[in-house]
Each structure stands twice: as structure tokens, then as C-alpha cells.
Amino acid sequence: MKKIEIFALAGICAALNAWALPADGLHPNTDAWPELFAQDLSNAEDTKGVWFRDGEGNLTASKDVLLFSKAEYGPFVLDLEFKFDPGANSGVYIYASDLKNLVPNKIEVQLMDDPAPCWKNCTPYQRTAALYGHCKPKTEALKPTGEWNRMTIFARGQQIRIVLNNTEVIDENLSAHASNKINPDGSKVPPLHTKPWAEIVKRGRIGLQGKHQGASTYFRNIRVQEGDWK
């Protein structure tokens, strides 16, 4: 085998190893994965200084402004860590294909300080790891307020799978969401979600929601790997 072929094969094997899912089906090894956002946010849409790195290097925001990647992704796996100030409410946006008409053209994975008294009346479809307004988590896996949580979002076309703190909480096929009125389990779709999720574009930007109602959410180790997987 020629030397150039050996190098090429080694590169392919390295990529496959970095992309391979863990045997237990939970969080993958992301050590070799690229960061979603550059340290200086140069590969993100400009938020005019709203988003910044705090003294510990964590990514956070001073206002409720969305931070979006300039690049589009799909299929992909996104892995990140987050923690809340008391009462925080945030989210991870995927498949955001139209920033000018965002609400019906994205999926939001909810992040929220679930135990906070201000959210006591929220439904399961609004709590951490829910596909907001459409699919509730199978179980609770959020750590106490102030502790770091790890979330992995597997997005492959219609299939969305979410692991939170080594627990699978979502495994949903969007093709079942063929109505913009009623979810597959009979719950109501939020009125502003005017496009059935079965029909939305399965490729788009990835985004984070900023500081909501005065409480901050912090992010770190935000890594993404694009491409299909077995």
C-alpha cells in the first residue's frame, strides 16, 4: 500500500472513531470534535456584545437574544454542558432554516430550571429536554440548580434523540408530527407553531437562547459533529 493511501486510510479511521457512538448508547466521546462556536464568536451571527465569555470562560448572555451559528448542520450530533442561575429559562435551537420567520422553522430543545417556583405551573412539554410544545421527556434527569448538566442531541433527519446526564430522555420521529394542531399523543401544538414538524427542513443553524426573565444560563464544551452515523 502506498504511503499516501495509508495516510488517507488513517484519516478515515480517525474520523470514524471520533464519530462512533458509545456502546451503551449514551454520551459519545467528543474529545476530537470541533467547538460549535469559536472562542471569539467569529463564526456566530453578531449579537452586538450580548453574548460573551465570563471570567471562567463559560458562554452566557446579558439579554434575551438568540445566538446562532453561521453554518448550517444536518444530520449532526451536538454535545454541550449547561448550568442555571435560579429561575433560568433557555433553549437549544436546531434545524433553524429561516431566521426571519423562525418560530415555525426550527425545533427548540427546552432548557429550564425546572424546580424554580416561578415555573411550577409549566407543563411537561415546557421542561428541560422537552421538544418544546411537542414532546415531553420520558423521565427527569436534571441535576440540582447550579450544577453542570451534560446534554447530547442526536439529529438525523426525522429522528431526534436526546441524552441528558447519561439518561435517554427523548427518542422521537418527527414524521409522526403531521399536524400543526395536535401532537401524536393528543396534546395541543402551540398556536405559533404553524408548520407541522414532519414538514420542516431537516437542516439548519444551531442556536442558543439568551438571558430570559433576568436569570442566566451558562454553556461550555459545546461541540458538534456533522454527518450520518450507524
Legacy VTK file of the C-alpha trace (Angstrom):
# vtk DataFile Version 3.0
C-alpha trace
ASCII
DATASET POLYDATA
POINTS 230 float
0.000 0.000 0.000
1.353 3.436 -0.950
2.190 5.913 1.825
-0.454 8.399 0.644
-3.088 5.628 0.787
-2.036 4.723 4.330
-2.396 8.349 5.432
-5.795 8.604 3.758
-6.994 5.399 5.409
-5.703 6.576 8.779
-7.612 9.817 8.371
-10.821 7.962 7.558
-10.403 5.647 10.544
-9.743 8.600 12.861
-12.912 10.306 11.657
-14.940 7.135 12.126
-13.546 6.621 15.615
-14.380 10.209 16.562
-17.881 9.727 15.172
-18.624 6.314 16.616
-21.434 6.220 19.147
-20.740 4.716 22.573
-21.551 1.059 23.104
-24.051 1.894 25.842
-25.888 4.327 23.566
-25.423 7.297 25.896
-22.974 10.226 25.653
-20.318 9.909 22.921
-16.614 10.679 23.251
-16.337 14.221 21.895
-12.653 14.906 22.595
-11.830 15.171 18.874
-14.943 17.128 17.903
-14.794 20.809 16.893
-16.339 23.515 19.040
-19.601 24.879 17.656
-18.578 28.472 18.410
-15.105 29.963 18.144
-13.675 31.483 21.305
-14.259 34.987 19.887
-17.665 34.023 18.386
-16.377 34.960 14.941
-18.323 32.071 13.378
-21.603 33.140 15.021
-24.169 35.695 13.921
-23.377 39.042 15.532
-25.319 39.742 18.743
-23.673 43.153 19.367
-21.920 42.055 22.531
-24.941 40.423 24.176
-23.206 37.028 24.230
-19.794 36.803 25.897
-17.359 34.586 27.797
-17.457 35.109 31.549
-14.429 35.037 33.847
-14.400 31.225 33.804
-14.671 31.028 30.023
-18.321 29.973 30.031
-20.602 31.262 27.292
-23.540 33.343 28.517
-25.645 36.368 27.599
-26.676 39.670 29.162
-30.067 39.828 27.392
-32.678 37.510 25.881
-31.077 37.431 22.433
-30.515 34.308 20.347
-27.015 33.230 19.343
-26.865 31.326 16.044
-24.104 29.595 14.152
-23.382 30.986 10.709
-23.068 27.430 9.408
-25.952 25.034 8.864
-25.921 21.469 10.172
-27.768 18.260 9.466
-27.518 15.436 10.239
-25.364 16.021 13.308
-24.692 15.272 16.949
-24.430 18.223 19.346
-22.908 17.805 22.785
-22.837 20.526 25.430
-22.841 21.310 29.130
-25.085 23.870 30.810
-25.996 25.169 34.253
-28.604 27.610 35.561
-28.925 30.527 37.876
-32.162 30.113 39.881
-35.202 30.633 37.653
-33.312 30.440 34.358
-35.096 29.585 31.125
-33.215 28.922 27.909
-33.111 26.545 24.978
-31.119 24.949 22.192
-32.440 25.598 18.692
-31.831 23.099 15.891
-32.918 22.897 12.248
-33.308 26.702 12.191
-33.747 27.188 8.455
-35.309 30.677 8.326
-34.135 33.256 10.876
-36.605 35.846 9.562
-39.548 33.512 10.202
-38.021 31.495 12.999
-40.847 30.144 15.160
-42.339 27.643 12.671
-38.970 26.849 11.091
-36.970 25.392 13.960
-37.109 22.913 16.815
-36.363 24.043 20.355
-34.911 21.714 22.941
-36.018 23.329 26.184
-33.594 24.186 28.990
-35.153 25.398 32.230
-34.532 25.487 35.962
-37.455 23.130 36.462
-37.573 23.258 40.300
-37.831 27.075 40.404
-41.144 28.279 41.944
-41.709 30.620 39.000
-42.083 27.598 36.680
-44.306 25.447 38.909
-47.251 25.702 36.513
-45.332 24.725 33.379
-46.372 21.586 31.547
-44.008 18.631 30.892
-43.786 19.900 27.289
-42.040 23.045 28.584
-39.466 21.434 30.871
-35.796 20.641 30.355
-35.075 18.334 27.402
-38.619 18.615 26.030
-39.019 19.275 22.329
-40.807 22.460 23.248
-44.564 22.190 22.968
-44.479 18.843 21.179
-42.738 16.049 23.060
-42.159 15.684 26.808
-39.109 13.906 28.263
-39.509 10.249 29.147
-38.059 10.879 32.593
-36.467 13.628 34.694
-32.665 13.748 34.633
-31.832 17.364 35.519
-29.242 17.983 38.231
-29.824 20.446 41.109
-29.741 24.141 40.247
-26.199 25.451 39.858
-24.650 22.103 38.895
-23.378 21.356 35.412
-25.557 19.162 33.189
-24.479 17.363 30.042
-26.786 17.020 27.043
-26.282 15.241 23.736
-28.683 15.887 20.858
-28.662 13.336 18.017
-30.398 14.793 14.945
-30.707 12.658 11.829
-33.469 13.785 9.526
-36.786 12.942 11.158
-35.177 11.181 14.133
-34.303 13.199 17.253
-32.723 11.539 20.259
-31.593 13.312 23.432
-29.450 12.066 26.277
-29.321 14.136 29.476
-26.843 13.229 32.209
-26.425 9.671 30.896
-30.178 9.136 30.628
-32.089 8.884 27.358
-34.968 11.351 27.699
-36.176 11.802 24.097
-36.393 9.379 21.168
-38.839 10.873 18.705
-39.570 10.540 14.999
-40.797 13.849 13.590
-42.687 12.141 10.777
-45.396 11.395 13.368
-45.918 15.142 13.851
-48.036 15.595 10.738
-50.451 18.125 12.262
-49.892 21.721 13.320
-52.809 21.445 15.771
-52.454 18.149 17.671
-49.350 16.224 18.693
-49.197 12.433 18.257
-50.020 11.943 21.963
-53.123 14.151 21.708
-51.671 17.281 23.332
-52.123 20.641 21.613
-49.440 22.187 19.423
-48.512 25.784 20.434
-50.505 28.194 18.199
-47.403 29.919 16.792
-46.047 26.583 15.521
-47.936 26.821 12.253
-45.927 24.264 10.283
-46.108 20.542 11.113
-42.732 19.296 12.261
-42.889 16.475 9.727
-42.589 19.173 7.061
-39.843 21.438 8.408
-36.406 21.440 6.781
-34.135 18.911 8.494
-31.025 21.037 8.169
-30.290 24.468 9.572
-28.425 26.596 12.052
-27.877 25.752 15.681
-28.695 28.385 18.279
-28.847 29.162 21.990
-31.402 31.292 23.825
-30.043 34.163 25.921
-30.799 35.508 29.385
-34.528 35.127 29.966
-36.513 36.970 32.664
-33.358 38.123 34.434
-31.748 34.714 35.123
-28.663 33.458 33.296
-27.805 30.126 31.725
-24.159 29.173 31.191
-22.720 26.917 28.493
-19.387 25.192 27.983
-17.827 22.415 25.888
-20.269 22.965 23.020
-19.103 20.503 20.385
-20.706 19.337 17.162
-20.025 16.570 14.664
-21.838 16.671 11.362
-22.623 13.624 9.283
-24.567 10.390 9.437
-23.939 7.591 11.919
-24.883 3.956 12.249
LINES 1 231
230 0 1 2 3 4 5 6 7 8 9 10 11 12 13 14 15 16 17 18 19 20 21 22 23 24 25 26 27 28 29 30 31 32 33 34 35 36 37 38 39 40 41 42 43 44 45 46 47 48 49 50 51 52 53 54 55 56 57 58 59 60 61 62 63 64 65 66 67 68 69 70 71 72 73 74 75 76 77 78 79 80 81 82 83 84 85 86 87 88 89 90 91 92 93 94 95 96 97 98 99 100 101 102 103 104 105 106 107 108 109 110 111 112 113 114 115 116 117 118 119 120 121 122 123 124 125 126 127 128 129 130 131 132 133 134 135 136 137 138 139 140 141 142 143 144 145 146 147 148 149 150 151 152 153 154 155 156 157 158 159 160 161 162 163 164 165 166 167 168 169 170 171 172 173 174 175 176 177 178 179 180 181 182 183 184 185 186 187 188 189 190 191 192 193 194 195 196 197 198 199 200 201 202 203 204 205 206 207 208 209 210 211 212 213 214 215 216 217 218 219 220 221 222 223 224 225 226 227 228 229
